[in-house]
Amino acid sequence: MPEPERHGWVQRLMRARRGVAQAKRDRDAQAEREARDQVDEAKRALGERGPVWWEDGAPDYTRCKVENTPYADWYAGLQAPQR
């Protein structure tokens, strides 16, 4: 993605996140839902959400408990505050 386009999406994401925070302060459920939808749209455009768009041959451990992945030993070695 060209840098100017990425920058625009990041700006939209930050604006939407501020909108979520404001809606929560205002206790406005409809505004919060709309702001969260805007966050989702920006994150998808930035490639942070949605289907995997790359192919690296690695298994996808998304939504797996870390204890059931090759990262189990590493995770077990972390101190509680690091988890």
C-alpha positions in Angstrom: 0.0 0.0 0.0 1.4 3.4 -0.9 2.5 5.4 2.1 0.0 8.3 1.6 -2.9 5.8 1.5 -1.5 3.9 4.6 -1.2 7.3 6.4 -4.8 8.1 5.5 -6.1 4.8 6.9 -4.0 5.2 10.1 -5.6 8.7 10.6 -9.1 7.2 10.1 -8.3 4.5 12.6 -7.1 6.9 15.2 -10.2 9.1 14.7 -12.5 6.1 15.0 -10.7 5.0 18.2 -11.3 8.4 19.6 -14.9 8.1 18.6 -15.3 4.8 20.5 -13.8 6.4 23.6 -16.1 9.4 23.3 -19.2 7.2 22.7 -18.3 5.2 25.8 -18.0 8.3 27.9 -21.3 9.5 26.5 -22.9 6.0 27.0 -24.1 6.2 23.5 -24.4 2.6 22.3 -25.3 3.5 18.7 -22.4 5.9 18.3 -20.1 3.3 19.8 -21.3 0.6 17.4 -20.7 3.0 14.4 -17.2 4.0 15.7 -16.3 0.3 16.2 -17.4 -0.4 12.6 -15.2 2.4 11.5 -12.3 0.9 13.5 -12.9 -2.5 11.9 -13.0 -0.9 8.4 -9.7 0.8 8.9 -8.0 -2.2 10.4 -9.2 -4.4 7.5 -7.8 -1.8 5.0 -4.5 -1.8 6.8 -4.4 -5.6 6.7 -4.7 -6.0 10.5 -8.0 -7.9 10.3 -9.7 -10.2 7.9 -8.5 -13.2 5.9 -4.8 -13.9 5.7 -3.5 -12.1 2.7 0.0 -13.6 2.6 1.4 -17.0 1.9 4.5 -18.0 3.8 3.7 -21.7 4.3 3.6 -21.4 8.1 0.7 -23.0 9.9 -1.9 -20.6 11.3 -2.1 -20.7 15.1 -4.7 -17.9 15.3 -7.3 -18.7 17.9 -5.3 -21.6 19.3 -4.3 -21.7 23.0 -0.6 -21.0 23.2 -0.2 -24.2 25.3 -1.2 -26.1 22.1 1.3 -24.5 19.8 5.0 -24.7 19.2 5.3 -21.6 21.4 4.2 -23.5 24.6 7.7 -23.8 26.2 8.5 -20.1 25.4 5.2 -19.0 27.0 5.6 -21.2 30.0 9.0 -19.5 30.7 7.5 -16.0 30.9 6.9 -14.3 34.2 3.2 -13.7 35.0 3.3 -9.9 34.3 4.8 -10.6 30.8 1.9 -12.8 29.7 
